[in-house]
Amino acid sequence: MRERRPPHKTRTRTRSADDAAAKRVTLPRALSKLGYCSRTQAERLIAEGRVAVDGRIVGDVSAWVDLATARISVDGVVIAAEAKIYLMLNKPRGLVTTRHDPEGRPTVYDCLREFDIPHLSPVGRLDKASEGLLLFTNDTEFAQILLDPITHVTKTYHVQIDRIMDDEAFTAMTSGIRHEGELLTATAARRLRQGDRNSWIEVELDEGRNRQIRRMLEALGTECLRLVRVAIGGLELGELPKGAVRALSDTELQGLRRRAGMERMKRN
């Protein structure tokens, strides 16, 4: 009969193996994780023979490397891991969420001119007419997990509409509204305040479908006058001025990681 090893030794060995496996990635993924470029750009650099590992040119995009030990260079320059940056912007209305707009319209990057950080990308999008909280980071793994529908990180919006919405309409939003063959559902919807002819409502989503709130309101015969994202998970826009940018605090960042289950993923 085979002798059974003590449980604590087995668990330690498993964690070590998992940690080692996590450091082994494909070469394009390595360049992306180091914050040098996207995986698509990395594949092009590798195919052009511009990427070396431990002094040897590697032309195979499927090659695996160990991030803990590999010395990766591009055009002879060693690539070091880029410091991770996490910013929040109060996006003004009228800006498009892209780095370069072919139509020459103002973009959200006009608000980031003081931050000379390569590979800084928005986490999700807000359309041109929408306002409010927009995150930026060069941490691609953080962005991907935060946007993954499986994590169910809620986004909260304050929306001005052209009428007084009744309880039946709120129920429809949370039950699901079919629009152009797609079922659109809010996790929560409620009245904030109202005037004689229009009102403000609060809507929560845990998914990021294109123009989701506007399309839901359109299906209800309601016009969206303003749409402001005020929170992502527990991170609130607060009093950040329109067009202003600031870094997330460690507490805010850890709060988002918890909401997305990132700490649990690391433990597993």
MIBA-982781 format. One record per residue: residue number from 1; residue in one letter; x negated, y, z negated of N, C-alpha, C in turn. Coordinates in pm, whole numbers, plus 50000, padded with zeros to 5 digits. Last residue first. Layout:
% residues N
REC     i   aa     n.x     n.y     n.z    ca.x    ca.y    ca.z     c.x     c.y     c.z
REC   NUM    A       X       Y       Z       X       Y       Z       X       Y       Z
...
END
This chain:
% residues 268
REC     i   aa     n.x     n.y     n.z    ca.x    ca.y    ca.z     c.x     c.y     c.z
REC   268    N   50719   53085   50504   50745   52954   50565   50636   52916   50665
REC   267    R   50626   53335   50445   50613   53231   50342   50632   53093   50401
REC   266    K   50693   53471   50680   50552   53455   50645   50534   53342   50543
REC   265    M   50973   53466   50664   50906   53397   50774   50759   53372   50742
REC   264    R   51013   53630   50443   51050   53488   50433   50981   53408   50541
REC   263    E   50937   53872   50550   50861   53818   50436   50888   53670   50420
REC   262    M   51131   53909   50747   50991   53890   50785   50908   53832   50672
REC   261    G   51402   53963   50733   51356   53831   50691   51211   53805   50723
REC   260    A   51492   54214   50777   51476   54130   50895   51427   53990   50861
REC   259    R   51486   54315   50520   51615   54307   50590   51607   54213   50709
REC   258    R   51208   54314   50473   51296   54225   50396   51429   54206   50468
REC   257    R   51126   54509   50653   51074   54372   50667   51163   54273   50592
REC   256    L   51254   54732   50548   51292   54683   50681   51246   54539   50701
REC   255    G   51110   54749   50304   51255   54731   50304   51305   54678   50438
REC   254    Q   50854   54802   50393   50880   54674   50327   51029   54644   50321
REC   253    L   50900   55060   50492   50856   54954   50581   50884   54817   50521
REC   252    E   50968   55201   50262   51064   55191   50372   51029   55076   50466
REC   251    T   50730   55174   50115   50855   55123   50060   50959   55104   50171
REC   250    D   50547   55309   50276   50528   55164   50252   50657   55102   50200
REC   249    S   50725   55531   50499   50652   55502   50376   50637   55351   50362
REC   248    L   50678   55614   50840   50753   55542   50738   50665   55522   50616
REC   247    A   50598   55944   50954   50561   55804   50932   50652   55743   50826
REC   246    R   50812   56152   51160   50732   56126   51040   50702   55977   51030
REC   245    V   50926   56414   51369   50874   56278   51357   50800   56266   51224
REC   244    A   51205   56609   51497   51089   56589   51408   51054   56440   51399
REC   243    G   51438   56644   51634   51314   56648   51710   51190   56622   51628
REC   242    K   51600   56776   51355   51615   56733   51494   51482   56751   51568
REC   241    P   51456   56683   51036   51508   56779   51134   51514   56721   51275
REC   240    L   51569   56453   50800   51466   56477   50901   51522   56570   51009
REC   239    E   51732   56382   50591   51727   56524   50627   51619   56555   50730
REC   238    G   51836   56056   50693   51820   56158   50589   51820   56299   50644
REC   237    L   51824   55810   50817   51770   55927   50886   51746   56041   50788
REC   236    E   51732   55522   50621   51825   55628   50657   51753   55745   50725
REC   235    L   51706   55181   50607   51630   55302   50639   51725   55409   50691
REC   234    G   51829   54942   50576   51838   55035   50464   51764   55165   50488
REC   233    G   51916   54917   50910   51901   54844   50786   51922   54940   50669
REC   232    I   51906   55238   51009   51870   55105   51058   51837   55023   50935
REC   231    A   52121   55525   51044   52047   55428   50961   52018   55302   51042
REC   230    V   52242   55696   51221   52200   55751   51093   52122   55653   51007
REC   229    R   52289   55797   51544   52248   55683   51462   52186   55737   51333
REC   228    V   52563   55962   51673   52438   55982   51599   52405   55856   51520
REC   227    L   52745   56095   51927   52709   55966   51868   52570   55981   51805
REC   226    R   53032   56283   52027   52894   56278   51978   52869   56142   51916
REC   225    L   53263   56203   52167   53212   56339   52179   53067   56351   52134
REC   224    C   53419   55954   52338   53311   55976   52241   53253   56114   52266
REC   223    E   53764   55906   52377   53643   55968   52426   53543   55990   52313
REC   222    T   53963   55615   52407   53911   55721   52322   53781   55775   52379
REC   221    G   54079   55379   52490   54130   55504   52544   54084   55625   52466
REC   220    L   53955   55154   52412   54065   55199   52325   54126   55331   52375
REC   219    A   53750   55137   52591   53855   55035   52599   53977   55072   52515
REC   218    E   53595   55346   52489   53657   55360   52621   53771   55261   52638
REC   217    L   53502   55229   52256   53594   55342   52248   53667   55364   52380
REC   216    M   53336   55035   52369   53448   54995   52282   53552   55106   52274
REC   215    R   53152   55197   52502   53237   55106   52579   53356   55058   52497
REC   214    R   53028   55327   52289   53098   55405   52391   53193   55318   52471
REC   213    I   52911   55106   52159   53016   55185   52093   53095   55265   52195
REC   212    Q   52727   55008   52362   52831   54925   52302   52944   55007   52240
REC   211    R   52525   55056   52551   52634   55153   52532   52754   55089   52462
REC   210    N   52423   54723   52554   52415   54851   52624   52541   54934   52603
REC   209    R   52389   54583   52223   52432   54577   52363   52439   54717   52423
REC   208    G   52256   54490   51973   52225   54612   52047   52262   54604   52194
REC   207    E   52405   54408   51655   52350   54370   51784   52334   54497   51866
REC   206    D   52541   54491   51444   52424   54407   51414   52369   54347   51543
REC   205    L   52676   54814   51366   52652   54706   51462   52536   54620   51413
REC   204    E   52921   55026   51228   52801   54945   51206   52795   54834   51311
REC   203    V   53046   55354   51233   53047   55222   51295   52914   55153   51267
REC   202    E   53258   55605   51120   53131   55536   51098   53143   55395   51153
REC   201    I   53399   55900   51275   53409   55764   51222   53269   55708   51201
REC   200    W   53561   56211   51280   53434   56139   51274   53459   56001   51214
REC   199    S   53804   56359   51509   53759   56304   51381   53622   56240   51395
REC   198    N   54037   56606   51636   53933   56504   51649   53888   56458   51511
REC   197    R   54246   56777   51569   54245   56713   51701   54137   56607   51719
REC   196    D   54225   56856   51303   54357   56852   51364   54358   56770   51493
REC   195    G   53986   56630   51159   54043   56763   51173   54181   56751   51234
REC   194    Q   53838   56398   50926   53917   56432   51042   53965   56576   51039
REC   193    R   53590   56153   50834   53663   56277   50811   53739   56313   50938
REC   192    L   53556   55864   50855   53473   55950   50771   53547   56077   50732
REC   191    R   53694   55541   50881   53713   55684   50900   53623   55761   50804
REC   190    R   53502   55255   50999   53589   55325   50905   53595   55474   50938
REC   189    A   53382   54934   51064   53426   55061   51123   53523   55127   51025
REC   188    A   53147   54668   51108   53229   54752   51020   53266   54880   51095
REC   187    T   53047   54527   51318   53051   54459   51188   53135   54537   51087
REC   186    A   53215   54524   51632   53145   54600   51529   53152   54521   51399
REC   185    T   53191   54365   51948   53240   54362   51809   53152   54448   51719
REC   184    L   53297   54276   52267   53217   54370   52189   53276   54381   52049
REC   183    L   53282   54051   52522   53342   54073   52391   53249   54158   52306
REC   182    E   53319   54127   52865   53227   54106   52753   53298   54138   52622
REC   181    G   53482   54198   53077   53448   54058   53061   53356   54027   52945
REC   180    E   53523   54471   53034   53455   54425   53155   53400   54283   53137
REC   179    H   53570   54409   52703   53551   54519   52799   53466   54469   52914
REC   178    R   53748   54319   52424   53694   54270   52550   53689   54385   52650
REC   177    I   53663   54360   52091   53732   54421   52204   53667   54371   52332
REC   176    G   53700   54249   51760   53639   54227   51891   53725   54285   52002
REC   175    S   53745   54314   51500   53791   54182   51547   53728   54147   51680
REC   174    T   53654   54570   51476   53586   54467   51397   53629   54325   51436
REC   173    M   53825   54703   51653   53680   54715   51669   53606   54605   51594
REC   172    A   54079   54646   51552   54041   54596   51685   53890   54599   51702
REC   171    T   54072   54791   51316   54081   54645   51310   54039   54583   51442
REC   170    F   54072   55050   51421   53957   55004   51342   53954   54851   51335
REC   169    A   54327   55050   51537   54210   55062   51623   54083   55017   51550
REC   168    E   54490   55034   51312   54497   54927   51412   54374   54930   51503
REC   167    D   54450   55274   51182   54395   55152   51123   54393   55037   51223
REC   166    D   54371   55533   51428   54456   55465   51331   54392   55334   51284
REC   165    M   54185   55831   51475   54196   55687   51497   54280   55622   51387
REC   164    I   54252   56119   51632   54257   56060   51497   54281   55911   51515
REC   163    R   54017   56207   51896   54150   56187   51837   54138   56138   51695
REC   162    D   53767   56206   52012   53861   56311   52052   54002   56293   51996
REC   161    I   53496   56155   51773   53587   56113   51880   53695   56218   51901
REC   160    Q   53170   56114   51662   53281   56209   51674   53365   56169   51794
REC   159    V   53012   55883   51457   53064   55909   51591   53180   56008   51584
REC   158    H   52731   55750   51318   52840   55844   51294   52884   55897   51430
REC   157    Y   52612   55418   51275   52632   55534   51361   52746   55620   51308
REC   156    T   52368   55183   51181   52485   55260   51142   52492   55388   51222
REC   155    K   52271   54854   51236   52249   54992   51275   52379   55068   51248
REC   154    T   52145   54566   51060   52253   54655   51101   52202   54794   51140
REC   153    V   51993   54278   51165   51965   54406   51101   52068   54508   51151
REC   152    H   52009   54005   51247   52129   54079   51205   52096   54204   51123
REC   151    T   51831   53819   51345   51800   53879   51215   51916   53963   51161
REC   150    I   51926   53749   51595   51932   53648   51490   51909   53710   51352
REC   149    P   51866   53955   51771   52002   53946   51716   52015   53847   51601
REC   148    D   51564   54129   51729   51622   53997   51752   51763   53988   51691
REC   147    L   51448   54364   51650   51548   54370   51757   51619   54237   51780
REC   146    L   51263   54282   51461   51365   54379   51421   51479   54384   51523
REC   145    I   51096   54120   51615   51177   54060   51509   51291   54153   51469
REC   144    Q   50981   54311   51788   51056   54199   51842   51147   54136   51737
REC   143    A   50848   54485   51609   50956   54534   51695   51043   54420   51745
REC   142    F   50656   54312   51494   50754   54380   51409   50873   54423   51493
REC   141    E   50506   54253   51726   50575   54146   51654   50685   54203   51564
REC   140    T   50397   54500   51801   50494   54434   51888   50571   54324   51817
REC   139    D   50323   54782   51674   50330   54647   51619   50437   54570   51696
REC   138    N   50336   55039   51732   50248   54962   51819   50238   54818   51769
REC   137    T   50658   55208   51721   50548   55133   51660   50459   55075   51769
REC   136    F   50942   55402   51630   50832   55378   51723   50722   55300   51649
REC   135    L   51300   55441   51602   51170   55397   51550   51070   55378   51662
REC   134    L   51539   55687   51566   51472   55602   51663   51333   55570   51607
REC   133    L   51834   55837   51465   51718   55760   51421   51667   55667   51531
REC   132    G   51976   56083   51692   51951   56020   51564   51828   55934   51553
REC   131    E   52204   56056   51976   52109   56125   51888   52073   56036   51770
REC   130    S   52294   56020   52326   52299   55983   52185   52185   56049   52107
REC   129    A   52262   56070   52594   52361   56152   52523   52365   56124   52373
REC   128    K   52070   55877   52671   52042   56020   52683   52135   56106   52599
REC   127    D   52067   55607   52426   52086   55665   52559   52072   55817   52554
REC   126    L   51807   55463   52248   51927   55546   52235   51945   55610   52371
REC   125    R   51661   55137   52191   51685   55257   52269   51803   55335   52213
REC   124    G   51389   54946   52042   51524   54963   52094   51537   55097   52165
REC   123    V   51144   55116   51932   51206   54991   51889   51353   55001   51927
REC   122    P   50909   55257   52164   51031   55266   52084   51082   55128   52049
REC   121    S   50548   55230   52124   50673   55204   52196   50794   55220   52106
REC   120    L   50221   55300   52187   50328   55328   52093   50460   55318   52168
REC   119    H   49992   55272   52339   50077   55154   52321   50185   55175   52215
REC   118    P   49783   55513   52168   49819   55431   52284   49911   55316   52244
REC   117    I   49845   55815   52020   49837   55673   51987   49876   55592   52111
REC   116    D   49842   56097   51920   49765   56042   52032   49738   55895   52006
REC   115    F   50087   56287   51832   50041   56153   51796   49973   56091   51917
REC   114    E   50182   56517   51936   50077   56531   51835   50020   56396   51794
REC   113    R   50388   56434   52105   50264   56482   52163   50150   56493   52061
REC   112    L   50642   56340   52062   50530   56265   52001   50394   56314   52049
REC   111    C   50841   56452   52201   50840   56480   52057   50719   56419   51988
REC   110    D   50810   56349   52449   50782   56492   52434   50775   56532   52287
REC   109    Y   50907   56097   52429   50763   56112   52408   50722   56259   52403
REC   108    V   51169   56110   52505   51142   56109   52361   50993   56128   52332
REC   107    T   51170   56337   52790   51175   56205   52725   51144   56218   52576
REC   106    P   51332   56528   53047   51260   56523   52920   51275   56385   52855
REC   105    R   51309   56398   53389   51385   56448   53274   51300   56444   53147
REC   104    G   51206   56301   53626   51143   56417   53565   51218   56476   53448
REC   103    E   51291   56071   53735   51368   56190   53769   51312   56317   53706
REC   102    P   51130   55878   53625   51111   55909   53766   51187   56034   53811
REC   101    D   50979   55925   53314   51107   55923   53382   51089   55964   53528
REC   100    H   50788   55748   53094   50781   55825   53218   50914   55813   53290
REC    99    R   50887   55634   52856   50761   55711   52855   50751   55801   52978
REC    98    T   51222   55669   52732   51124   55607   52820   50999   55693   52816
REC    97    T   51504   55763   52662   51412   55679   52585   51323   55600   52681
REC    96    V   51564   56109   52730   51576   55969   52767   51469   55888   52695
REC    95    L   51744   56367   52565   51616   56303   52594   51640   56157   52632
REC    94    G   51995   56456   52491   51941   56502   52618   51807   56444   52655
REC    93    R   51973   56512   52139   52054   56479   52255   51985   56531   52382
REC    92    P   51676   56416   51959   51776   56513   52002   51856   56460   52122
REC    91    K   51598   56177   51714   51607   56204   51858   51714   56309   51888
REC    90    N   51395   56181   51476   51535   56223   51487   51553   56269   51631
REC    89    L   51180   55902   51443   51213   56026   51512   51361   56055   51498
REC    88    M   50930   55733   51261   51071   55754   51287   51091   55894   51345
REC    87    L   50663   55490   51299   50715   55627   51295   50867   55627   51311
REC    86    Y   50389   55309   51224   50535   55300   51219   50590   55441   51198
REC    85    I   50100   55137   51335   50166   55265   51313   50317   55245   51318
REC    84    K   49809   54955   51264   49953   54952   51289   50016   55084   51246
REC    83    A   49502   54985   51435   49579   55010   51313   49727   55016   51347
REC    82    E   49400   54723   51652   49443   54862   51635   49523   54876   51506
REC    81    A   49117   54519   51650   49260   54530   51616   49295   54675   51587
REC    80    A   48891   54582   51921   48919   54567   51778   49069   54582   51755
REC    79    I   48718   54458   52190   48849   54507   52146   48867   54478   51997
REC    78    V   48417   54561   52341   48484   54473   52245   48612   54538   52194
REC    77    V   48367   54609   52679   48392   54679   52552   48471   54588   52459
REC    76    G   48352   54482   52923   48232   54489   52841   48248   54557   52708
REC    75    D   48610   54480   53019   48510   54563   53088   48386   54585   53001
REC    74    V   48700   54377   52706   48754   54415   52836   48656   54513   52899
REC    73    S   48652   54101   52478   48612   54230   52535   48680   54250   52670
REC    72    I   48664   53927   52172   48728   53955   52300   48687   54093   52349
REC    71    R   48557   53680   51991   48508   53815   52022   48556   53847   52163
REC    70    A   48739   53477   51758   48703   53512   51896   48659   53658   51907
REC    69    T   48832   53435   51498   48689   53420   51526   48646   53470   51664
REC    68    A   49101   53477   51473   49019   53497   51353   48870   53497   51386
REC    67    L   49221   53409   51711   49211   53551   51677   49118   53577   51559
REC    66    D   49114   53184   51930   49135   53195   51787   49113   53341   51748
REC    65    V   49284   53121   52241   49173   53175   52163   49213   53178   52016
REC    64    W   49357   52951   52546   49386   52977   52406   49262   53031   52335
REC    63    A   49459   53032   52880   49353   52996   52784   49392   53036   52642
REC    62    S   49627   53111   53075   49682   53017   52977   49579   52974   52874
REC    61    V   49488   53265   53249   49583   53335   53162   49643   53242   53056
REC    60    D   49154   53241   53317   49274   53157   53301   49369   53224   53202
REC    59    G   48912   53363   53326   49008   53399   53430   49138   53323   53421
REC    58    V   48678   53500   53120   48785   53400   53123   48889   53446   53224
REC    57    I   48331   53541   53080   48452   53584   53151   48553   53468   53153
REC    56    R   48179   53535   52763   48201   53463   52888   48333   53508   52949
REC    55    G   48157   53658   52513   48056   53687   52615   48076   53619   52748
REC    54    D   48383   53579   52372   48251   53539   52323   48145   53550   52434
REC    53    V   48560   53631   52657   48573   53577   52522   48437   53523   52480
REC    52    A   48655   53900   52873   48558   53798   52830   48589   53757   52687
REC    51    V   48817   54030   53156   48827   53993   53014   48728   53881   52982
REC    50    R   48823   54075   53423   48773   54185   53340   48770   54151   53191
REC    49    G   48933   53929   53634   48802   53892   53582   48740   53997   53492
REC    48    E   49188   53967   53715   49087   54050   53782   48947   54021   53730
REC    47    A   49327   53810   53537   49319   53765   53677   49213   53842   53755
REC    46    I   49307   53978   53313   49242   53846   53312   49223   53796   53455
REC    45    L   49465   54195   53391   49324   54216   53359   49246   54084   53364
REC    44    R   49714   54064   53418   49652   54127   53535   49501   54147   53512
REC    43    E   49762   53988   53157   49750   53884   53259   49683   53939   53384
REC    42    A   49787   54240   53036   49675   54152   53002   49654   54045   53108
REC    41    Q   50027   54331   53138   49904   54402   53174   49782   54314   53147
REC    40    T   50191   54142   53009   50188   54151   53156   50062   54221   53204
REC    39    R   50148   54202   52741   50105   54072   52792   50097   54072   52946
REC    38    S   50013   54539   52701   50122   54441   52703   50070   54309   52758
REC    37    C   49715   54614   52506   49806   54633   52619   49919   54531   52608
REC    36    Y   49605   54619   52244   49531   54676   52358   49623   54706   52477
REC    35    G   49695   54508   52010   49743   54642   52043   49674   54704   52162
REC    34    L   49648   54252   51948   49544   54346   51908   49581   54490   51942
REC    33    K   49861   54133   52073   49862   54140   51927   49756   54237   51874
REC    32    S   49772   54152   52342   49892   54222   52299   49894   54239   52148
REC    31    L   49550   53987   52339   49532   54128   52375   49652   54212   52332
REC    30    A   49685   53746   52271   49582   53803   52183   49561   53951   52211
REC    29    R   49843   53699   52493   49908   53728   52365   49808   53791   52268
REC    28    P   49645   53639   52682   49731   53758   52699   49799   53799   52570
REC    27    L   49538   53399   52554   49458   53520   52569   49543   53645   52596
REC    26    T   49753   53245   52310   49701   53259   52445   49627   53392   52457
REC    25    V   49631   53173   51975   49730   53227   52069   49669   53228   52209
REC    24    R   49581   53091   51651   49553   53045   51787   49666   53089   51879
REC    23    K   49675   53164   51407   49568   53247   51462   49535   53208   51605
REC    22    A   49852   52967   51338   49907   53099   51366   49804   53191   51429
REC    21    A   49684   52757   51269   49759   52749   51394   49812   52885   51435
REC    20    A   49596   52846   51018   49499   52833   51127   49570   52830   51262
REC    19    D   49835   52835   50875   49766   52963   50890   49668   52958   51007
REC    18    D   49887   52559   50888   49980   52655   50950   49913   52789   50974
REC    17    A   49672   52460   50741   49688   52421   50882   49778   52519   50954
REC    16    S   49728   52573   50494   49604   52607   50562   49613   52575   50710
REC    15    R   49972   52451   50434   49967   52596   50450   49842   52637   50525
REC    14    T   49883   52183   50415   49981   52221   50517   49977   52371   50541
REC    13    R   49716   52192   50193   49659   52157   50321   49753   52198   50434
REC    12    T   49903   52254   49996   49793   52345   50023   49734   52320   50160
REC    11    R   50067   52026   49999   50123   52156   50035   50013   52255   50070
REC    10    T   49886   51827   49911   49947   51818   50043   49999   51953   50089
REC     9    K   49831   51911   49653   49723   51910   49751   49778   51905   49892
REC     8    H   50077   51880   49528   50022   52015   49541   49908   52020   49641
REC     7    P   50125   51596   49531   50205   51687   49613   50139   51822   49634
REC     6    P   49848   51369   49558   49928   51461   49475   49999   51563   49562
REC     5    R   49895   51098   49788   49818   51208   49734   49906   51297   49651
REC     4    R   49942   50749   49756   50003   50880   49780   49920   50989   49714
REC     3    E   49782   50480   49917   49790   50564   49797   49845   50702   49835
REC     2    R   49948   50222   50087   49869   50344   50095   49891   50430   49972
REC     1    M   49915   49880   50000   50000   50000   50000   49911   50125   50000
END
